Amino acid sequence: MENYLSMHESELGFECFSNFTPAEVFVQGLAGFTNQHDIDHIIRAQKQMLQRFEKTNEMLVNCNTLSQVHLQKANVEFKKHAQLLNEVKKDLENIFKRIKIMKAKAASQYPHQFEG
């Protein structure tokens, strides 16, 4: 391949690319086919997209920070409510236990009222 390239370099006008690899010569050849205006337009579009992505990323970071704060507050509230529910449950169990004892006393004192 090197012999072929060096043999035909002068014929194809590639003397200036003699220090480059075939891949680099190929890329340089493709560069000649592109329109600089189109490349500038693509670069501007990519810069605009990058700015949008950076803004979006910043907004997501802010959203995550706010979400963490709200989650911490919600966890504190949730623990308070869970503790309150446990206390209510204990109170209700105590009340039902007392009602059961009172009902048993009443049934032993007034058996004819608790028939049937």
Sequence and secondary structure as in RCSB ss.txt:
>XXXX:A:sequence
MENYLSMHESELGFECFSNFTPAEVFVQGLAGFTNQHDIDHIIRAQKQMLQRFEKTNEMLVNCNTLSQVHLQKAN
VEFKKHAQLLNEVKKDLENIFKRIKIMKAKAASQYPHQFEG
>XXXX:A:secstr
 HHHHHHHHHHHT GGGTTS HHHHHHHHHHTTS HHHHHHHHHHHHHHHHHHHHHHHHHHHHHHHHHHHHHHHH
HHHHHHHHHHHHHHHHHHHHHHHHHHHHHHHHHH GGGG  
